[in-house]
Amino acid sequence: MKQPTLYNLHEAIGGKLKPAAGTVADLSVTTLGPIVTDSRQIAPGDVFWAIRGPRYDGTDFAHDAFNRGAAGAIVRRPVEVPPDRWMLKVDDTQRALWQWAAWHRRRFGGTLIAVTGSVGKTTTRQMIDTVLRPRLAGSASPRNYNNHIGVPLSMLAIEPEHDYAVLELGASSPGEIAALAGLCAPKVGVITHIGDAHLGGFGSRRGIARSKTELLAALPTSGRAVLVDNPWVRHAASGCKVPITWVGCGAECDVRAEDVSTGAGKLTFRVQGCDFRLPVWGRHHLSAALAAVAVARTMGFDLQQIAAALADFHPLPMRCEVIDIRGATVINDTYNASPTAMHAALELLRDFDTQGRRIVVCGDMAELGDESVRLHRRLGNEIVTLCRAEIVIACGQFARDVVDGARAAGLPPNRAVPCRSAAEALPYIGQAILPGDVVLVKGSRVMAMERVVEALRQYPRRRSA
């Protein structure tokens, strides 16, 4: 099928084109390059889409985009256009982006799979893509493109001839999943888990559950839901109008894992007599793997094909990434954090076979609203009672609450250190870690805890005490 043209774009989103249609090369043969929203990432021939954010207006960077070689720009106010380039002025560039994504969606006849949940969205989306890609043509959301900008940008990568597309949908307040699902119109909806992420926006886990199940309401009658077996998901899905495939370890699950085992960077389990072996750390990857199995089964794959594909799965960086630094084992799980994800990471730390000490370096869990203090104190308690950590170094606004929880659970005061930031914590961390220790580093994205891991690489190796 022909590539989208400037004519298609103008017809889909409207606006005022400059130069006028008669002075630009024939609009119907002017094909569009990749859409880019960051002027610093423009390559020659790209189209700059000037999004207006809370702290910036992308139109202010149109000149920079043209200097870097942009062929055209979608802007909200007139800008100077170099020769042989074009500008399309619209009232609302965000709304126009959705209109253009919807135009792309109408050309796609394959299976669109949407994944949401409190935790595990990215891993589940990646596992589904890993299973489908060897035998089908398709696309998947890059990185964590799961919001009002990322989802339409992901949709622009879908080609009409693709067999599938798997998109990740995120939300921090009610109604966002409904809007995103309405835009991308999925046929298969996957809900990974319902936990305590974004409590500040939803108010309660019940509110989170209602929001995630907005995805189910968007599915067509010919669609299917793939749901991880969880009490909150069960409750929230009671009114689902499409067939449900339940995945988990319970007797009522349609895709049921048996003989589950983890250790030494492997997750193994059996489904209907077929053995699965994934190169990942931690049992919490099981739900994502089972969801991928269920989705692939609905698309005609047999279990052996699915198992072979998942055996080659490679997790993204900063997600339970286990590395050796200075003779210590560091679990770099710094991409993000919520109470549910923290609990899973602590279970992984607990299950590590080590003769050294278990150490937790944690940053704030963001967007928990009025529950922030209680949940950070609970985290401190779990660090001691769940994984038997001997040292905790907490960073951020709620570091004192984590430390209070750890000390109340019995950790000696000199082994629980509160710091205002990751930078302030670095000297303590560098001095504390010895060869043979296992160190979990985790925090919400706003804390950028990966800086701790990078700094540890720079410290000289210490000898064991």
C-alpha positions in Angstrom: 0.0 0.0 0.0 1.2 3.5 -0.7 2.9 5.5 2.0 0.9 8.3 3.5 1.2 11.6 1.7 1.0 15.3 2.6 -2.4 15.2 1.0 -3.6 12.4 3.3 -2.3 14.4 6.3 -4.0 17.6 5.3 -7.2 15.8 4.7 -7.1 14.0 8.0 -6.2 16.8 10.4 -7.2 20.0 8.5 -5.4 23.2 9.2 -3.7 25.8 7.0 -0.9 24.7 4.8 2.1 27.0 4.0 3.1 27.4 1.2 -0.4 27.1 -0.2 -1.3 23.9 -2.0 -0.5 25.2 -5.4 3.1 26.2 -4.5 4.1 22.9 -2.9 5.1 19.9 -5.0 1.9 17.8 -5.8 0.5 17.0 -2.3 -0.6 13.5 -3.4 2.9 12.4 -4.2 4.7 14.1 -1.3 5.2 11.2 1.0 5.8 11.8 4.7 8.9 10.9 6.7 8.9 9.7 10.3 7.0 11.8 12.8 9.2 13.2 15.6 8.1 15.3 18.6 11.6 16.2 19.9 13.4 18.7 17.6 16.8 17.4 19.0 16.1 14.0 17.4 15.2 15.3 13.9 17.0 13.7 11.0 16.8 15.0 7.4 13.3 14.3 5.9 11.5 13.8 9.2 8.3 15.6 10.1 8.3 17.7 13.3 5.1 17.5 15.3 5.1 20.4 17.8 3.4 19.2 20.9 2.5 21.7 23.5 3.3 20.5 27.0 2.9 21.9 30.6 6.4 23.5 30.5 7.0 24.1 26.8 5.5 24.7 23.5 6.9 22.6 20.7 6.2 25.3 18.2 9.0 27.3 19.8 11.4 24.6 18.4 10.2 24.5 14.9 13.1 26.7 13.7 15.6 24.2 15.2 13.7 21.3 13.6 14.0 22.9 10.2 17.7 23.6 10.7 18.2 19.9 11.4 16.5 19.0 8.2 12.8 18.6 8.9 10.8 18.4 5.7 7.8 19.9 7.4 6.2 20.8 10.7 2.8 20.7 12.4 2.5 23.7 14.6 -0.1 25.8 16.5 1.0 29.2 15.2 2.7 30.4 12.0 6.5 30.0 11.8 9.0 30.9 9.1 9.3 28.1 6.6 12.5 27.5 4.6 12.4 27.0 0.8 11.0 23.6 -0.3 9.6 22.8 3.2 6.1 23.1 4.5 4.2 24.0 7.6 0.7 22.9 8.6 -0.9 25.1 11.2 -3.7 23.6 13.4 -5.5 24.8 16.4 -4.5 21.9 18.7 -1.4 19.8 17.7 -2.3 17.1 20.3 -5.8 16.6 18.9 -4.3 16.6 15.4 -1.9 13.8 16.4 -4.9 11.7 17.6 -6.7 12.4 14.3 -3.7 11.3 12.3 -3.3 8.1 14.5 -7.0 7.3 13.9 -6.4 7.7 10.2 -3.6 5.1 10.4 -5.8 2.8 12.5 -8.5 2.7 9.9 -6.0 1.3 7.3 -5.0 -1.6 9.6 -6.9 -4.9 9.3 -4.7 -7.0 11.6 -5.2 -7.8 15.3 -4.6 -5.0 17.7 -3.6 -6.1 21.2 -3.7 -3.6 24.1 -2.0 -4.2 27.4 -2.6 -2.4 30.6 -2.3 -3.0 34.4 -0.6 -1.6 37.4 2.7 -3.4 36.9 4.2 -5.6 34.2 2.8 -3.8 31.2 6.1 -3.3 29.4 7.3 -6.9 30.0 4.0 -8.4 28.9 3.9 -6.3 25.8 7.5 -7.3 25.0 6.8 -11.0 25.6 3.8 -10.9 23.3 5.8 -9.3 20.6 8.6 -11.8 21.2 6.2 -14.7 20.6 4.4 -13.3 17.6 7.3 -11.7 15.7 9.1 -14.9 14.4 6.0 -15.9 12.4 4.0 -12.7 11.8 4.7 -9.2 10.7 3.8 -6.6 13.3 4.8 -3.7 15.5 4.9 -2.9 19.2 5.0 0.2 21.4 8.7 1.4 21.7 10.0 1.8 25.2 7.0 2.8 27.4 5.0 4.8 24.9 1.8 4.3 26.8 0.3 7.8 27.4 -1.7 10.4 25.4 1.4 11.1 23.2 3.1 7.7 23.2 0.1 5.7 22.1 -0.7 7.7 19.0 3.0 7.7 18.1 3.0 4.0 18.5 0.0 3.7 16.2 1.9 5.6 13.5 4.3 2.7 13.2 1.6 0.3 12.3 1.6 -0.7 8.6 -1.6 -1.7 6.8 0.0 -5.1 5.9 0.9 -5.9 9.5 -0.7 -9.0 11.0 -0.7 -7.6 14.5 0.2 -4.6 16.7 0.7 -4.7 20.5 0.3 -1.4 22.3 0.8 -0.5 26.0 -1.8 1.7 27.7 -1.0 3.6 30.9 -3.0 5.9 33.0 -2.7 8.1 36.1 -6.3 9.1 36.5 -9.8 7.8 35.6 -10.9 7.9 32.0 -7.5 7.8 30.4 -7.6 4.1 29.5 -11.1 4.6 28.1 -9.8 7.4 25.8 -6.7 5.6 24.7 -8.6 2.3 24.0 -11.2 4.3 22.1 -8.4 5.7 19.9 -6.6 2.4 19.2 -9.7 0.2 19.1 -8.1 -3.1 20.3 -9.5 -6.6 19.5 -7.6 -8.3 22.3 -7.3 -6.6 25.8 -4.8 -7.8 28.4 -4.8 -6.7 32.0 -1.7 -7.8 33.9 -2.3 -7.0 37.5 -4.1 -4.4 39.7 -1.9 -3.0 42.5 -1.2 0.3 44.3 0.4 2.3 41.5 -0.8 5.9 40.9 -3.0 5.9 44.1 -2.7 9.6 44.1 -4.7 9.8 40.9 -7.2 7.1 41.5 -7.7 7.3 45.3 -7.9 3.6 46.0 -7.2 0.2 44.5 -10.9 -0.1 43.6 -10.5 3.1 41.6 -7.5 1.6 39.9 -9.5 -1.5 39.1 -12.3 0.5 37.5 -9.8 2.4 35.4 -8.0 -0.7 34.1 -11.2 -2.4 33.1 -12.1 0.6 30.9 -10.1 -1.4 28.4 -12.6 -4.3 28.5 -15.5 -2.0 27.7 -13.7 -0.9 24.5 -13.4 -4.4 23.1 -15.8 -5.4 20.3 -18.1 -8.3 20.7 -15.7 -10.4 18.5 -12.9 -9.5 20.8 -11.2 -11.4 23.7 -9.8 -10.5 27.1 -6.7 -12.1 28.6 -6.7 -11.4 32.3 -4.2 -12.4 35.0 -5.9 -14.2 37.9 -6.1 -11.7 40.7 -8.9 -11.0 43.1 -9.2 -7.3 42.1 -9.1 -8.2 38.4 -11.8 -10.9 39.0 -14.0 -8.5 40.7 -13.5 -5.7 38.1 -14.1 -8.0 35.2 -17.5 -9.4 36.4 -19.3 -7.3 33.8 -17.0 -8.1 30.9 -19.1 -8.7 27.7 -16.4 -10.6 25.7 -14.9 -14.1 26.3 -12.1 -14.1 28.9 -9.0 -16.3 29.0 -7.8 -16.4 32.7 -4.1 -17.0 33.2 -2.3 -18.0 36.4 -1.6 -20.9 38.7 -5.2 -21.5 40.1 -7.4 -24.4 39.2 -9.9 -22.1 37.5 -7.4 -20.6 35.1 -7.7 -21.4 31.4 -3.9 -21.1 30.8 -2.5 -22.7 34.0 1.2 -22.9 35.0 2.4 -25.9 36.9 5.7 -27.0 38.4 6.9 -23.3 38.6 10.6 -22.9 39.5 13.0 -20.0 39.6 16.7 -19.6 40.2 20.0 -18.8 38.5 18.4 -16.5 36.1 15.8 -19.0 34.8 12.0 -19.2 35.1 10.6 -22.7 34.3 7.1 -23.9 34.3 4.7 -26.3 32.4 1.5 -25.6 30.6 -0.6 -28.5 29.4 2.5 -30.8 29.4 4.7 -28.3 27.5 7.8 -27.1 29.2 8.8 -23.4 29.2 12.2 -22.1 30.1 12.7 -18.3 30.1 16.1 -16.5 30.8 14.7 -14.1 33.4 15.2 -13.4 37.1 12.1 -13.7 39.4 8.8 -15.4 39.6 6.9 -12.2 38.9 7.7 -12.7 35.2 5.3 -15.6 35.2 2.1 -13.6 34.7 3.6 -11.8 31.6 4.7 -15.1 30.1 1.3 -16.7 30.6 -0.4 -13.7 29.1 1.8 -14.0 26.0 0.9 -17.7 25.8 -2.8 -16.9 25.9 -2.6 -14.2 23.3 -0.5 -16.4 21.0 -3.0 -19.3 21.4 -5.8 -17.1 20.3 -3.8 -16.3 17.2 -3.3 -19.9 16.2 0.2 -20.7 17.7 0.8 -24.0 19.3 2.5 -24.4 22.7 5.8 -25.6 21.3 6.1 -22.6 19.0 5.4 -20.3 21.9 7.9 -22.0 24.2 10.6 -21.8 21.6 10.1 -18.1 21.2 10.0 -17.3 24.9 13.3 -19.2 25.4 14.9 -16.3 23.4 13.2 -13.5 25.4 15.6 -10.7 26.4 14.4 -8.3 29.1 14.9 -4.6 28.6 17.6 -2.8 30.6 16.9 -1.7 34.2 14.2 -4.4 34.7 15.6 -7.0 37.0 18.9 -6.7 35.2 21.4 -8.8 37.3 25.0 -7.6 36.9 28.4 -8.0 38.7 29.9 -4.9 40.1 33.1 -5.0 42.3 32.4 -8.6 43.1 28.9 -7.9 44.4 25.7 -8.9 42.6 23.6 -5.9 41.7 19.9 -6.2 40.8 19.3 -3.2 38.6 15.5 -2.8 38.7 15.6 1.0 38.5 13.1 1.6 35.7 10.1 2.3 38.0 8.5 1.3 41.3 5.2 0.8 43.0 4.3 -1.1 46.2 3.4 -4.1 44.2 6.6 -4.0 42.1 8.7 -3.4 45.2 7.2 -6.4 46.8 8.1 -8.6 43.8 11.7 -7.2 43.7 12.1 -8.0 47.5 10.9 -11.5 46.8 13.6 -11.8 44.2 16.2 -10.6 46.6 15.0 -13.0 49.2 15.3 -15.9 46.9 18.9 -15.2 45.9 21.3 -17.9 46.9 24.1 -16.0 48.5 26.7 -16.2 51.3 26.9 -12.4 51.5 24.5 -9.8 52.8 21.3 -8.6 51.3 21.3 -4.8 50.8 18.4 -2.6 49.6 19.0 0.8 48.0 15.5 2.3 47.4 14.1 5.5 46.1 10.6 7.0 46.6 7.6 5.3 45.1 5.8 8.2 43.4 2.2 9.2 43.0 0.8 7.4 46.1 -1.1 10.4 47.4 -2.3 10.2 51.0 -1.1 6.6 51.3 2.6 7.6 50.7 3.7 7.6 54.3 2.0 4.3 55.2 3.2 2.5 52.2 6.8 3.6 52.5 6.8 2.5 56.2 5.3 -0.8 55.0 8.2 -1.0 52.5 10.7 -0.6 55.3 9.1 -3.3 57.3 9.1 -5.7 54.3 12.7 -5.0 53.5 13.5 -6.6 56.9 10.7 -9.2 57.4 10.3 -10.4 53.8 13.9 -10.5 52.4 16.0 -10.3 55.6 18.1 -7.4 54.3 20.9 -6.4 56.6 21.3 -2.8 55.2 18.8 -0.4 53.8 19.7 3.0 52.3 16.6 4.9 51.4 16.6 8.0 49.2 14.0 10.8 48.7 11.2 12.6 50.3 9.9 9.4 52.1 13.3 8.0 53.0 12.7 8.6 56.7 9.5 6.6 56.6 11.2 3.7 55.0 13.9 3.8 57.6 11.4 4.1 60.4 9.6 1.0 59.1 12.9 -1.0 58.9 14.0 0.0 62.4 10.6 -0.8 63.8 11.0 -4.3 62.3 14.3 -4.8 64.1 17.0 -3.5 61.8 19.7 -1.8 63.9 19.6 2.0 63.5 23.1 2.2 62.1 22.1 -0.1 59.2 19.1 1.9 58.1 20.2 5.2 56.5 17.9 7.9 55.2 19.2 10.3 52.4 17.5 13.2 50.7 18.6 12.1 47.2 20.5 9.4 45.3 23.5 11.6 45.1 23.6 12.1 48.8 23.4 8.3 49.3 26.3 7.4 47.0 29.1 7.7 49.6 27.2 5.4 52.0 26.5 2.9 49.2 30.1 2.8 48.0 31.4 2.1 51.4 28.8 -0.4 52.4 29.0 -2.9 49.6 31.4 -5.8 49.8 32.2 -8.7 47.4 29.6 -11.4 47.7 26.8 -9.0 48.7 23.5 -8.9 46.7 22.2 -5.4 46.2 18.7 -4.4 45.0 18.5 -0.9 43.5 15.0 0.3 42.8 12.8 3.4 42.8 10.3 5.3 40.8 11.4 6.9 37.5 11.5 10.4 38.9 14.3 9.2 41.3 16.6 8.1 38.4 18.1 5.4 40.6 20.1 4.1 37.7 22.6 6.8 38.6 23.4 4.7 41.7 24.3 1.7 39.6 26.5 3.8 37.3 28.2 5.3 40.2 28.9 1.9 41.8 30.8 1.0 38.6 33.2 3.8 39.3 34.1 2.8 42.9 37.2 0.7 43.4 36.7 -2.9 44.5 36.8 -3.4 48.2 38.0 -6.5 50.0 35.7 -8.6 52.1 35.7 -7.9 55.8 
